[in-house]
Amino acid sequence: MTASAQLRSGKGSRDENFPVASWLIKRRHRPAILAFYEFVRVADDIADHASLAAEEKLARLDRLERSLLGESRDEPQGVALAAVLQERGLTPRHAQDLLNAFRLDVTKLRYANWDELIAYCSLSAMPVGRFVLDVHGESRATWPANDALCAALQIINHLQDCGDDYRNLNRVYVPLDALSSAGIGVKVLGEKQSTPALRECLRALAARTTALLQRSHGFAQSINDTGLALEVAAIQALAGRLLIMLHQRDPLSERVHLTKPAALATAAAGAGRSLLQRLWRAAPRTRRYQTP
């Protein structure tokens, strides 16, 4: 069996909706985050591969896990991440959770309700933010806000790509009970344009995701590391903008993605607001210790 990296889709960290180890992150932390990203990218591409049988996908995911745990050296990305984890004293649990999410991508093609979708996000999204927080030595008290943000980001991706996921992979992350309540079935996701009922269904899910994003409101200010806090604020701003677009656009017939200039402007505005908030919070403490 060839190394799984040879099956890569070609997608890299710069192609993601949200920043991955941007220049805001301290240089000493970027290699660990990028090693984690490369491991996850390979696993994701395995799960999404168009021509691999389900059995081979699962076998390759198992092989990645063995490399991660030091039980083999078959997958270079697993070996590289294992070295990073050992050097920094970090757990492989977050990467293992993501592998379990990709196993679900292979074996579970439908989600009955919102709770099932959030349970999936607890494996597919929340561990990513938790890993980055662990790399920075942040408190686990930040995890609830992280989990809300990461789940919101994941569901935004699901709503953006609902048509492609159904047509290309036969996956439906739109909860079946939401479709049923709208009086429609999964086949409407294969159309070139959303029906009015599907548009209302997707808008309702976007509204629910907006409420989820709001639960992460104080996340950036709870992070000690300023660079990471600013990156989180930028991501929150991007997520908010995309949710507005999901209310306005049809993901089956329109592109629900920001252009690079719009994404940069949105991220910069979010990070700038967060920086001003941090400076405002720090200013009274500074003045207390100034001598007359």
C-alpha positions as CSV (number, residue, x, y, z in Angstrom):
1,M,0.0,0.0,0.0
2,T,1.4,3.4,-1.1
3,A,1.7,6.2,1.4
4,S,-1.6,8.0,1.7
5,A,-0.1,11.4,0.9
6,Q,0.1,10.3,-2.7
7,L,-3.7,10.5,-2.7
8,R,-3.8,14.2,-1.7
9,S,-6.4,16.4,-3.4
10,G,-3.9,19.2,-3.8
11,K,-5.7,21.4,-1.3
12,G,-3.5,23.1,1.2
13,S,-3.7,25.4,4.2
14,R,-4.1,28.5,2.1
15,D,-7.1,27.1,0.4
16,E,-9.2,26.8,3.6
17,N,-12.1,29.1,4.5
18,F,-10.4,30.2,7.7
19,P,-6.8,31.0,8.6
20,V,-4.4,28.1,9.5
21,A,-1.3,29.2,11.4
22,S,-1.4,32.7,10.0
23,W,1.3,35.3,10.7
24,L,-0.5,36.2,13.9
25,I,0.6,32.9,15.4
26,K,4.0,33.0,17.0
27,R,6.7,31.4,14.8
28,R,7.6,28.7,17.4
29,H,4.0,27.4,17.3
30,R,3.5,27.3,13.6
31,P,5.4,24.1,12.9
32,A,3.2,22.1,15.4
33,I,0.0,23.5,14.0
34,L,1.0,22.9,10.4
35,A,2.1,19.3,11.2
36,F,-1.3,18.7,12.7
37,Y,-2.9,20.3,9.6
38,E,-0.9,18.1,7.2
39,F,-2.0,15.0,9.1
40,V,-5.6,16.0,9.1
41,R,-5.5,17.0,5.4
42,V,-4.2,13.6,4.4
43,A,-6.9,11.9,6.5
44,D,-9.6,14.1,5.0
45,D,-8.5,13.5,1.5
46,I,-8.6,9.7,2.1
47,A,-12.2,9.9,3.4
48,D,-13.3,12.1,0.4
49,H,-11.4,10.1,-2.3
50,A,-13.7,9.4,-5.2
51,S,-12.3,6.1,-6.3
52,L,-11.2,4.4,-3.1
53,A,-13.5,1.7,-1.7
54,A,-14.8,2.2,1.9
55,E,-12.7,-0.7,3.1
56,E,-9.5,0.8,1.8
57,K,-10.4,4.2,3.2
58,L,-10.8,2.7,6.7
59,A,-7.6,0.7,6.4
60,R,-5.7,3.8,5.5
61,L,-7.1,5.8,8.4
62,D,-6.2,2.9,10.7
63,R,-2.6,3.0,9.2
64,L,-2.4,6.8,9.9
65,E,-3.4,6.2,13.5
66,R,-0.8,3.5,13.9
67,S,1.9,5.9,12.6
68,L,0.6,8.6,15.0
69,L,0.9,6.2,17.9
70,G,4.4,5.1,17.0
71,E,3.3,1.6,16.1
72,S,4.5,1.9,12.5
73,R,6.3,4.4,10.2
74,D,4.2,3.8,7.1
75,E,2.6,7.3,7.0
76,P,5.1,10.2,7.1
77,Q,2.5,12.7,8.3
78,G,1.6,10.5,11.2
79,V,5.3,10.1,12.1
80,A,5.9,13.8,11.9
81,L,3.0,14.7,14.1
82,A,4.0,12.0,16.6
83,A,7.4,13.7,16.9
84,V,5.8,17.1,17.5
85,L,3.5,15.7,20.2
86,Q,6.3,13.9,22.0
87,E,8.5,17.0,21.9
88,R,5.8,19.2,23.3
89,G,4.2,16.7,25.7
90,L,0.9,16.8,23.9
91,T,-1.8,14.2,23.7
92,P,-2.7,12.4,20.4
93,R,-6.3,12.4,21.5
94,H,-7.3,15.4,19.3
95,A,-5.9,13.8,16.2
96,Q,-7.5,10.5,17.0
97,D,-10.9,12.2,17.4
98,L,-10.5,13.7,13.9
99,L,-9.7,10.2,12.6
100,N,-12.9,9.0,14.1
101,A,-14.8,11.8,12.3
102,F,-13.3,10.7,9.0
103,R,-14.3,7.2,9.7
104,L,-17.8,8.5,10.2
105,D,-17.5,10.3,6.8
106,V,-16.9,6.9,5.3
107,T,-19.6,5.0,7.1
108,K,-22.3,7.5,8.1
109,L,-23.9,9.4,5.2
110,R,-26.9,11.0,7.0
111,Y,-27.6,12.9,10.3
112,A,-31.0,12.6,11.8
113,N,-31.1,15.8,13.7
114,W,-29.1,18.8,15.1
115,D,-27.9,16.8,18.1
116,E,-26.3,14.2,15.8
117,L,-24.7,16.9,13.8
118,I,-23.2,18.5,16.9
119,A,-21.9,15.1,18.0
120,Y,-20.2,14.8,14.7
121,C,-18.7,18.3,15.1
122,S,-17.3,17.2,18.5
123,L,-15.0,14.9,16.6
124,S,-14.6,16.8,13.3
125,A,-14.1,20.4,14.4
126,M,-13.8,21.0,18.1
127,P,-10.5,19.0,18.4
128,V,-8.8,21.3,15.9
129,G,-9.3,24.4,18.2
130,R,-8.5,22.4,21.3
131,F,-5.2,21.3,19.8
132,V,-4.2,24.9,18.9
133,L,-5.1,26.0,22.4
134,D,-3.0,23.2,23.9
135,V,-0.1,24.2,21.7
136,H,-0.3,27.7,23.2
137,G,-0.7,26.4,26.7
138,E,-4.1,28.0,27.1
139,S,-6.5,27.0,29.9
140,R,-9.1,24.3,29.2
141,A,-11.6,26.8,30.5
142,T,-11.5,28.2,27.0
143,W,-12.8,24.9,25.5
144,P,-16.6,25.6,25.7
145,A,-16.2,28.8,23.7
146,N,-13.8,27.1,21.3
147,D,-16.2,24.2,20.8
148,A,-19.1,26.6,19.9
149,L,-16.9,28.4,17.4
150,C,-15.5,25.3,15.8
151,A,-18.9,23.7,15.5
152,A,-20.2,26.9,13.9
153,L,-17.4,26.8,11.4
154,Q,-18.0,23.2,10.5
155,I,-21.7,23.7,9.9
156,I,-21.0,26.8,7.8
157,N,-18.9,24.6,5.6
158,H,-21.7,22.0,5.5
159,L,-24.2,24.6,4.4
160,Q,-21.9,26.1,1.8
161,D,-21.2,22.7,0.3
162,C,-24.5,20.9,0.8
163,G,-25.0,20.5,-2.9
164,D,-21.5,19.2,-3.7
165,D,-21.5,16.9,-0.7
166,Y,-24.7,15.2,-1.9
167,R,-23.9,15.1,-5.6
168,N,-20.2,14.0,-5.3
169,L,-20.1,12.0,-2.1
170,N,-23.8,11.1,-1.3
171,R,-23.3,12.8,2.1
172,V,-26.0,14.9,3.7
173,Y,-25.1,16.9,6.8
174,V,-28.4,18.9,6.6
175,P,-30.3,17.2,9.4
176,L,-33.0,14.9,8.1
177,D,-35.6,16.2,10.5
178,A,-35.0,19.8,9.2
179,L,-35.6,18.7,5.7
180,S,-38.7,16.7,6.8
181,S,-40.2,19.7,8.6
182,A,-39.8,21.7,5.4
183,G,-41.7,18.9,3.5
184,I,-38.7,18.0,1.4
185,G,-36.2,15.1,1.1
186,V,-32.5,14.9,0.4
187,K,-32.9,14.7,-3.4
188,V,-33.6,18.5,-3.5
189,L,-29.9,18.9,-2.7
190,G,-29.0,17.6,-6.1
191,E,-30.9,20.3,-8.0
192,K,-29.2,23.2,-9.7
193,Q,-31.2,25.7,-7.7
194,S,-32.8,25.5,-4.2
195,T,-36.6,25.3,-4.0
196,P,-38.2,27.9,-1.7
197,A,-38.7,25.2,0.9
198,L,-35.0,24.3,0.9
199,R,-34.0,28.0,1.0
200,E,-36.1,28.4,4.2
201,C,-34.6,25.2,5.7
202,L,-31.1,26.4,5.0
203,R,-31.8,29.9,6.4
204,A,-33.2,28.3,9.6
205,L,-30.0,26.3,10.0
206,A,-27.9,29.4,9.3
207,A,-29.8,31.2,12.1
208,R,-29.2,28.3,14.5
209,T,-25.6,28.4,13.5
210,T,-25.5,32.2,14.2
211,A,-26.7,31.5,17.7
212,L,-24.0,28.9,18.1
213,L,-21.4,31.4,16.9
214,Q,-22.7,34.0,19.5
215,R,-21.9,31.5,22.2
216,S,-18.2,32.0,21.4
217,H,-18.5,35.8,21.8
218,G,-16.0,36.2,24.6
219,F,-13.6,33.6,23.3
220,A,-10.9,35.9,21.9
221,Q,-10.7,38.0,25.1
222,S,-10.3,34.8,27.2
223,I,-7.1,33.8,25.4
224,N,-3.8,34.9,27.0
225,D,-1.7,34.8,23.8
226,T,-2.4,38.0,21.9
227,G,-1.6,36.6,18.4
228,L,-3.9,33.6,18.9
229,A,-6.6,35.9,20.3
230,L,-6.5,38.1,17.2
231,E,-6.6,35.1,14.9
232,V,-9.7,33.8,16.7
233,A,-11.3,37.2,16.4
234,A,-10.5,37.2,12.7
235,I,-12.1,33.8,12.3
236,Q,-15.2,34.9,14.2
237,A,-15.6,37.9,11.9
238,L,-15.2,35.7,8.8
239,A,-17.8,33.2,10.2
240,G,-20.3,36.0,10.9
241,R,-19.9,37.4,7.3
242,L,-20.4,34.0,5.8
243,L,-23.5,33.4,7.8
244,I,-25.0,36.6,6.5
245,M,-24.2,35.4,2.9
246,L,-25.9,32.1,3.7
247,H,-29.1,34.1,4.5
248,Q,-28.8,36.0,1.3
249,R,-27.5,33.4,-1.3
250,D,-28.5,30.0,-2.6
251,P,-25.6,27.6,-2.0
252,L,-26.9,25.4,-4.8
253,S,-26.7,28.1,-7.5
254,E,-24.4,30.8,-6.1
255,R,-21.0,30.9,-4.6
256,V,-21.2,31.4,-0.9
257,H,-17.5,32.3,-0.3
258,L,-15.7,35.5,0.3
259,T,-13.2,36.8,-2.3
260,K,-9.6,37.1,-1.0
261,P,-9.8,40.9,-0.7
262,A,-13.1,40.7,1.1
263,A,-11.8,37.9,3.4
264,L,-8.7,39.9,4.2
265,A,-10.7,43.0,5.0
266,T,-13.2,41.1,7.2
267,A,-10.4,39.3,9.1
268,A,-8.4,42.5,9.6
269,A,-11.5,44.3,10.9
270,G,-12.2,41.5,13.3
271,A,-8.7,41.3,14.6
272,G,-8.5,45.1,14.9
273,R,-11.6,45.3,17.0
274,S,-10.2,42.6,19.3
275,L,-6.9,44.4,19.6
276,L,-8.6,47.6,20.6
277,Q,-10.6,45.7,23.2
278,R,-7.5,44.2,24.7
279,L,-5.7,47.6,24.8
280,W,-8.8,49.1,26.4
281,R,-8.9,46.4,29.1
282,A,-5.2,46.8,29.8
283,A,-5.1,50.6,30.0
284,P,-6.7,51.0,33.4
285,R,-4.2,48.6,35.0
286,T,-1.3,50.5,33.4
287,R,-2.5,53.8,34.7
288,R,-2.8,52.5,38.2
289,Y,1.0,52.0,38.4
290,Q,2.0,55.3,36.7
291,T,3.6,57.8,39.0
292,P,2.3,61.4,39.1
